[in-house]
């Protein structure tokens, strides 16, 4: 016998109403009703009355099990219309205590009123009985209940299509929500509050509340309540944040790639206030995501480093300061085009004025009557103290309740580890008062932690006297933003968690990987996801210099180094049909601090000789990259400078031979001692009357062969008179050479940083801070800027062509300061540092960008192309045309009171009611003439019509969501 087992979750918003006796009786009656197939019992209520009764009672069983025998083969796991199903009600966390054991429901439509929904089928055993089919609701975020009736929801959410990706925006007007038209996306009134829902193609849901700078607290609280209701409807958003004007997080800003515009005032005001309008000035700020803030038009806003937009019909002016970067210039022009297309309906010209053009700039300044007011001089701040304060602010707290001092204990300070985040708990990441506060919720966290996360974060923010406008963001597990991941020193993506760490091994040391007890990494293939950095292999030439007495001297012994010196190598090769210059500067671990600083200066001078076309790479002793060994013909010998200077003639010398990478060999001179031996390497030991080749048990064949070649280099007279010693079978002479036997290591344990997905940051020379750029592209690189591309194990410092010479001399200092302030607490000696100049980027840098071309920078070329496009668009616009739609002359005229009625005359166009007003009534009720009305931006026209109650509001006829869509 086949049985259909249905498990579903249905919401109960009004469970408190069940406390009354009347509701108790109704619950019993509604639960005990039984229907036959396609038939209603006599005396039963209508279907609509049953639904209304269930909505009022808030009856919601948490688990439902079928006891009604169905057909032998079930092909559709969702109940069909007309089917009769009997359910057995099980107890649950929020199931009413008065629930009876069985109830039967008639399925008429599969919509929000349907009491059950299922999406996944599994086969299970029902005790000793026959096989049964279990059906489970797999709604995303199933811990969050959803409304059990359409009447319980906010009216604005009835027609939300939760399965359709896209952007949805609602605005609070009074006490209700109103949908925002798509043409107004990106325009926010400073006196209003908004709810933004974004559903991506991969199903990720981002829910955000935006509060204007002049909104009232009542509307802000109402917006949060409505957003929490929407959060339950969509089954818990993956990202849920509260944003404040001018303090938006990147989670919010990335939804509007063309930038956002702040509009003064509320969307709806009185007619007299709405009809008054002065020309508007917007100040543009930001890099990746730009903002345009509305200010009073004044001359003092025109600074050399600013971009200003003046909306003055029939022209929109974009004034650009002479010191403004090209990235901000392009962003300002794009925002002006957005205003032109959305608010001026492409009826106005866009005029771009560069401050370098004195005639146009002076003519533009005459449009302002106010005198020039100098900007106040800001006091100097102690950057060192700010940095220290920011470091102490990076703290992780475990959240378990609403009491800040008792339920929010400190979990850890920097460096933070990903293992601190457990799936059953929630954590708050405090990064300081000026940065977004994140509260992370695990995938198995309780429902209380999910829905009260933002409330507890606000309590924490208030307790620490943080700004009320700062952003607070709740994020679910596996949906963390990049700036959250950067605070952890060992963050791994979901794919990386499931995969083993990989490492390349040569044929000689493969046994070391297979039999090592601590190194459990697998062997990497040539198609490894994070490929190693390679350089060109054509026509390679390498020149070497050594630093002596603050000067570079030619070094003829390529591949030979001493660890108390600094060396400079110029490697020239051909890559992508052009010469590629790579400057390595190798720093010995026993070199002086003065030499380390001096070699950096000499590298900059050498790069200047090459017209800033070289790639500068810092190489530390014992941390050489594979491409350096390739430039040195796969061999490298490092002598101990202090040991040789203090050693007597004929004393014992010992050299460690190890495989390096796929085919390289690195040889290091070490102090002759038992403690410096290692089972994972081979050693050459030179004594006054002979030579010994000591082979560790885990050493490879290539390492053992390399010891013989090394012996021919070090002492060719003994290359045929050496003695091979196997580990564990050392002769008695070793005791004479090294003293009493000591314990030594059986493998090399070196700390290596893993590679992460790349992130790019813009470094500001003025603020000494690096700002994260999400979804970076080549066009984010500006000719006058310095950028940092961080892959965690290495950083690239990219320098534009127009960067001044003083900043170029501090590029390595910028990299050091960036790592010092890194929230993950990385060690600067473990990071590979590259300095890259514009138009000389190696493939190791460009491979991190989706596309790359020679003209893809945000420089003068892109700026001139954008200006040319604006001129072409202006040529198609006739600003002298009549902007008034003269069709109103032919339309019948009615009084203002008639147009306010719900039932309009048949010949009235409800989309343009203002056209049915006479000139006198138009001016009387809209407080503005018809000509002046059409000269206003579109948002202002709608504001006036809304205030006069003449704005057209379309009737929503979209089919509401089915319950399964939640």
Secondary structure in CASP SS format (residue, H / E / C, confidence):
PFRMAT SS
TARGET T0000
AUTHOR 0000-0000-0000
METHOD secondary structure of the structure
MODEL  1
X C 1.00
X C 1.00
X C 1.00
X E 1.00
X E 1.00
X E 1.00
X E 1.00
X C 1.00
X C 1.00
X C 1.00
X C 1.00
X C 1.00
X C 1.00
X C 1.00
X H 1.00
X H 1.00
X H 1.00
X H 1.00
X H 1.00
X C 1.00
X H 1.00
X H 1.00
X H 1.00
X H 1.00
X H 1.00
X H 1.00
X H 1.00
X H 1.00
X H 1.00
X H 1.00
X H 1.00
X H 1.00
X C 1.00
X C 1.00
X C 1.00
X E 1.00
X C 1.00
X C 1.00
X E 1.00
X C 1.00
X C 1.00
X C 1.00
X C 1.00
X C 1.00
X C 1.00
X C 1.00
X H 1.00
X H 1.00
X H 1.00
X H 1.00
X H 1.00
X H 1.00
X H 1.00
X H 1.00
X H 1.00
X H 1.00
X H 1.00
X C 1.00
X C 1.00
X C 1.00
X C 1.00
X C 1.00
X E 1.00
X E 1.00
X E 1.00
X E 1.00
X C 1.00
X C 1.00
X C 1.00
X C 1.00
X C 1.00
X C 1.00
X C 1.00
X C 1.00
X C 1.00
X C 1.00
X C 1.00
X C 1.00
X C 1.00
X C 1.00
X C 1.00
X C 1.00
X C 1.00
X E 1.00
X E 1.00
X E 1.00
X E 1.00
X E 1.00
X E 1.00
X E 1.00
X C 1.00
X C 1.00
X C 1.00
X C 1.00
X C 1.00
X C 1.00
X C 1.00
X C 1.00
X C 1.00
X C 1.00
X C 1.00
X E 1.00
X E 1.00
X E 1.00
X E 1.00
X E 1.00
X C 1.00
X C 1.00
X C 1.00
X C 1.00
X C 1.00
X C 1.00
X C 1.00
X C 1.00
X C 1.00
X C 1.00
X C 1.00
X C 1.00
X C 1.00
X E 1.00
X E 1.00
X E 1.00
X E 1.00
X E 1.00
X E 1.00
X C 1.00
X C 1.00
X C 1.00
X C 1.00
X C 1.00
X E 1.00
X E 1.00
X E 1.00
X E 1.00
X E 1.00
X E 1.00
X C 1.00
X C 1.00
X C 1.00
X C 1.00
X C 1.00
X C 1.00
X C 1.00
X C 1.00
X C 1.00
X C 1.00
X C 1.00
X C 1.00
X C 1.00
X H 1.00
X H 1.00
X H 1.00
X C 1.00
X C 1.00
X H 1.00
X H 1.00
X H 1.00
X C 1.00
X C 1.00
X C 1.00
X C 1.00
X C 1.00
X C 1.00
X C 1.00
X C 1.00
X E 1.00
X E 1.00
X E 1.00
X E 1.00
X E 1.00
X E 1.00
X E 1.00
X E 1.00
X C 1.00
X C 1.00
X E 1.00
X E 1.00
X E 1.00
X E 1.00
X C 1.00
X C 1.00
X H 1.00
X H 1.00
X H 1.00
X C 1.00
X C 1.00
X E 1.00
X E 1.00
X E 1.00
X C 1.00
X C 1.00
X C 1.00
X E 1.00
X E 1.00
X E 1.00
X E 1.00
X E 1.00
X E 1.00
X E 1.00
X C 1.00
X C 1.00
X C 1.00
X C 1.00
X C 1.00
X E 1.00
X E 1.00
X E 1.00
X E 1.00
X E 1.00
X E 1.00
X E 1.00
X C 1.00
X C 1.00
X C 1.00
X C 1.00
X C 1.00
X H 1.00
X H 1.00
X H 1.00
X H 1.00
X H 1.00
X H 1.00
X H 1.00
X H 1.00
X H 1.00
X H 1.00
X H 1.00
X H 1.00
X H 1.00
X H 1.00
X H 1.00
X H 1.00
X H 1.00
X C 1.00
X C 1.00
X C 1.00
X C 1.00
X C 1.00
X E 1.00
X E 1.00
X E 1.00
X E 1.00
X E 1.00
X E 1.00
X C 1.00
X C 1.00
X C 1.00
X C 1.00
X C 1.00
X H 1.00
X H 1.00
X H 1.00
X H 1.00
X C 1.00
X C 1.00
X C 1.00
X C 1.00
X C 1.00
X C 1.00
X E 1.00
X E 1.00
X E 1.00
X E 1.00
X C 1.00
X C 1.00
X C 1.00
X C 1.00
X C 1.00
X C 1.00
X C 1.00
X H 1.00
X H 1.00
X H 1.00
X H 1.00
X H 1.00
X C 1.00
X C 1.00
X C 1.00
X C 1.00
X E 1.00
X E 1.00
X E 1.00
X E 1.00
X E 1.00
X E 1.00
X C 1.00
X C 1.00
X C 1.00
X C 1.00
X C 1.00
X E 1.00
X E 1.00
X E 1.00
X E 1.00
X E 1.00
X C 1.00
X C 1.00
X C 1.00
X H 1.00
X H 1.00
X H 1.00
X C 1.00
X C 1.00
X C 1.00
X C 1.00
X C 1.00
X E 1.00
X E 1.00
X E 1.00
X E 1.00
X E 1.00
X E 1.00
X C 1.00
X C 1.00
X E 1.00
X E 1.00
X E 1.00
X E 1.00
X E 1.00
X E 1.00
X C 1.00
X C 1.00
X C 1.00
X C 1.00
X C 1.00
X H 1.00
X H 1.00
X H 1.00
X H 1.00
X H 1.00
X H 1.00
X H 1.00
X H 1.00
X H 1.00
X H 1.00
X H 1.00
X H 1.00
X H 1.00
X H 1.00
X H 1.00
X H 1.00
X H 1.00
X C 1.00
X C 1.00
X C 1.00
X C 1.00
X C 1.00
X C 1.00
X E 1.00
X E 1.00
X E 1.00
X E 1.00
X E 1.00
X E 1.00
X C 1.00
X C 1.00
X C 1.00
X H 1.00
X H 1.00
X H 1.00
X H 1.00
X H 1.00
X H 1.00
X H 1.00
X H 1.00
X C 1.00
X C 1.00
X C 1.00
X C 1.00
X C 1.00
X C 1.00
X C 1.00
X C 1.00
X C 1.00
X C 1.00
X C 1.00
X C 1.00
X C 1.00
X C 1.00
X C 1.00
X C 1.00
X C 1.00
X H 1.00
X H 1.00
X H 1.00
X H 1.00
X H 1.00
X H 1.00
X H 1.00
X H 1.00
X H 1.00
X H 1.00
X H 1.00
X C 1.00
X E 1.00
X E 1.00
X E 1.00
X E 1.00
X E 1.00
X C 1.00
X C 1.00
X C 1.00
X C 1.00
X H 1.00
X H 1.00
X H 1.00
X H 1.00
X E 1.00
X E 1.00
X E 1.00
X E 1.00
X E 1.00
X E 1.00
X C 1.00
X C 1.00
X E 1.00
X C 1.00
X H 1.00
X H 1.00
X H 1.00
X C 1.00
X C 1.00
X C 1.00
X C 1.00
X C 1.00
X E 1.00
X E 1.00
X E 1.00
X E 1.00
X E 1.00
X C 1.00
X C 1.00
X C 1.00
X C 1.00
X C 1.00
X C 1.00
X E 1.00
X E 1.00
X E 1.00
X E 1.00
X E 1.00
X C 1.00
X C 1.00
X C 1.00
X C 1.00
X C 1.00
X H 1.00
X H 1.00
X H 1.00
X H 1.00
X H 1.00
X C 1.00
X H 1.00
X H 1.00
X H 1.00
X H 1.00
X H 1.00
X H 1.00
X H 1.00
X H 1.00
X H 1.00
X H 1.00
X H 1.00
X C 1.00
X C 1.00
X C 1.00
X C 1.00
X C 1.00
X C 1.00
X C 1.00
X C 1.00
X E 1.00
X E 1.00
X E 1.00
X E 1.00
X E 1.00
X C 1.00
X C 1.00
X C 1.00
X C 1.00
X C 1.00
X H 1.00
X H 1.00
X H 1.00
X H 1.00
X C 1.00
X C 1.00
X E 1.00
X C 1.00
X C 1.00
X C 1.00
X C 1.00
X C 1.00
X H 1.00
X H 1.00
X H 1.00
X H 1.00
X H 1.00
X C 1.00
X C 1.00
X C 1.00
X E 1.00
X E 1.00
X C 1.00
X C 1.00
X C 1.00
X C 1.00
X C 1.00
X C 1.00
X H 1.00
X H 1.00
X H 1.00
X H 1.00
X H 1.00
X H 1.00
X C 1.00
X C 1.00
X C 1.00
X C 1.00
X C 1.00
X C 1.00
X E 1.00
X E 1.00
X C 1.00
X C 1.00
X C 1.00
X C 1.00
X C 1.00
X C 1.00
X C 1.00
X C 1.00
X C 1.00
X C 1.00
X C 1.00
X C 1.00
X C 1.00
X C 1.00
X E 1.00
X E 1.00
X E 1.00
X E 1.00
X E 1.00
X E 1.00
X E 1.00
X E 1.00
X E 1.00
X E 1.00
X E 1.00
X C 1.00
X C 1.00
X E 1.00
X E 1.00
X E 1.00
X E 1.00
X C 1.00
X C 1.00
X C 1.00
X C 1.00
X C 1.00
X E 1.00
X E 1.00
X E 1.00
X C 1.00
X C 1.00
X C 1.00
X E 1.00
X E 1.00
X E 1.00
X E 1.00
X E 1.00
X E 1.00
X E 1.00
X E 1.00
X E 1.00
X E 1.00
X C 1.00
X C 1.00
X E 1.00
X E 1.00
X E 1.00
X E 1.00
X E 1.00
X E 1.00
X E 1.00
X E 1.00
X E 1.00
X E 1.00
X C 1.00
X C 1.00
X C 1.00
X C 1.00
X C 1.00
X H 1.00
X H 1.00
X H 1.00
X H 1.00
X H 1.00
X H 1.00
X H 1.00
X H 1.00
X H 1.00
X H 1.00
X H 1.00
X H 1.00
X H 1.00
X H 1.00
X H 1.00
X H 1.00
X H 1.00
X C 1.00
X C 1.00
X C 1.00
X C 1.00
X E 1.00
X E 1.00
X E 1.00
X E 1.00
X E 1.00
X E 1.00
X E 1.00
X C 1.00
X C 1.00
X C 1.00
X C 1.00
X C 1.00
X H 1.00
X H 1.00
X H 1.00
X H 1.00
X H 1.00
X H 1.00
X C 1.00
X C 1.00
X C 1.00
X E 1.00
X E 1.00
X E 1.00
X E 1.00
X E 1.00
X C 1.00
X H 1.00
X H 1.00
X H 1.00
X H 1.00
X H 1.00
X H 1.00
X C 1.00
X C 1.00
X C 1.00
X C 1.00
X C 1.00
X C 1.00
X E 1.00
X E 1.00
X E 1.00
X E 1.00
X E 1.00
X E 1.00
X E 1.00
X E 1.00
X C 1.00
X C 1.00
X C 1.00
X E 1.00
X E 1.00
X E 1.00
X E 1.00
X E 1.00
X E 1.00
X E 1.00
X C 1.00
X C 1.00
X C 1.00
X H 1.00
X H 1.00
X H 1.00
X C 1.00
X E 1.00
X C 1.00
X C 1.00
X C 1.00
X E 1.00
X E 1.00
X E 1.00
X E 1.00
X E 1.00
X E 1.00
X C 1.00
X C 1.00
X E 1.00
X E 1.00
X E 1.00
X E 1.00
X E 1.00
X E 1.00
X C 1.00
X C 1.00
X C 1.00
X C 1.00
X C 1.00
X H 1.00
X H 1.00
X H 1.00
X H 1.00
X H 1.00
X H 1.00
X H 1.00
X H 1.00
X H 1.00
X H 1.00
X H 1.00
X H 1.00
X H 1.00
X H 1.00
X C 1.00
X H 1.00
X H 1.00
X H 1.00
X C 1.00
X C 1.00
X C 1.00
X C 1.00
X E 1.00
X E 1.00
X E 1.00
X E 1.00
X C 1.00
X C 1.00
X C 1.00
X C 1.00
X C 1.00
X C 1.00
X H 1.00
X H 1.00
X H 1.00
X H 1.00
X H 1.00
X H 1.00
X C 1.00
X C 1.00
X C 1.00
X C 1.00
X C 1.00
X C 1.00
X E 1.00
X C 1.00
X C 1.00
X C 1.00
X C 1.00
X C 1.00
X C 1.00
X C 1.00
X C 1.00
X C 1.00
X C 1.00
X C 1.00
X C 1.00
X C 1.00
X E 1.00
X E 1.00
X E 1.00
X E 1.00
X E 1.00
X E 1.00
X C 1.00
X C 1.00
X C 1.00
X C 1.00
X E 1.00
X E 1.00
X E 1.00
X E 1.00
X E 1.00
X C 1.00
X C 1.00
X C 1.00
X C 1.00
X H 1.00
X H 1.00
X H 1.00
X C 1.00
X E 1.00
X C 1.00
X C 1.00
X C 1.00
X E 1.00
X E 1.00
X E 1.00
X E 1.00
X E 1.00
X C 1.00
X C 1.00
X C 1.00
X E 1.00
X E 1.00
X E 1.00
X E 1.00
X E 1.00
X E 1.00
X C 1.00
X C 1.00
X C 1.00
X C 1.00
X C 1.00
X H 1.00
X H 1.00
X H 1.00
X H 1.00
X C 1.00
X C 1.00
X H 1.00
X H 1.00
X H 1.00
X H 1.00
X H 1.00
X H 1.00
X H 1.00
X H 1.00
X H 1.00
X H 1.00
X C 1.00
X C 1.00
X C 1.00
X C 1.00
X C 1.00
X C 1.00
X C 1.00
X H 1.00
X H 1.00
X H 1.00
X C 1.00
X E 1.00
X E 1.00
X E 1.00
X E 1.00
X E 1.00
X E 1.00
X C 1.00
X C 1.00
X C 1.00
X C 1.00
X C 1.00
X H 1.00
X H 1.00
X H 1.00
X H 1.00
X C 1.00
X C 1.00
X C 1.00
X C 1.00
X C 1.00
X C 1.00
X C 1.00
X C 1.00
X C 1.00
X C 1.00
X C 1.00
X E 1.00
X C 1.00
X H 1.00
X H 1.00
X H 1.00
X H 1.00
X H 1.00
X H 1.00
X H 1.00
X H 1.00
X H 1.00
X H 1.00
X H 1.00
X H 1.00
X H 1.00
X H 1.00
X H 1.00
X H 1.00
X C 1.00
X C 1.00
X C 1.00
X C 1.00
X C 1.00
X C 1.00
X C 1.00
X C 1.00
X C 1.00
X C 1.00
X H 1.00
X H 1.00
X H 1.00
X H 1.00
X C 1.00
X C 1.00
X C 1.00
X C 1.00
X C 1.00
X C 1.00
X H 1.00
X H 1.00
X H 1.00
X H 1.00
X H 1.00
X C 1.00
X C 1.00
X C 1.00
X C 1.00
X C 1.00
X C 1.00
X C 1.00
X C 1.00
X C 1.00
X H 1.00
X H 1.00
X H 1.00
X H 1.00
X H 1.00
X H 1.00
X H 1.00
X C 1.00
X C 1.00
X H 1.00
X H 1.00
X H 1.00
X H 1.00
X H 1.00
X H 1.00
X H 1.00
X H 1.00
X C 1.00
X C 1.00
X C 1.00
X H 1.00
X H 1.00
X H 1.00
X H 1.00
X H 1.00
X C 1.00
X C 1.00
X C 1.00
X H 1.00
X H 1.00
X H 1.00
X H 1.00
X H 1.00
X H 1.00
X H 1.00
X H 1.00
X H 1.00
X H 1.00
X C 1.00
X C 1.00
X C 1.00
X C 1.00
X C 1.00
X C 1.00
X C 1.00
X C 1.00
X C 1.00
X C 1.00
X C 1.00
X C 1.00
X C 1.00
X C 1.00
X C 1.00
X H 1.00
X H 1.00
X H 1.00
X C 1.00
END
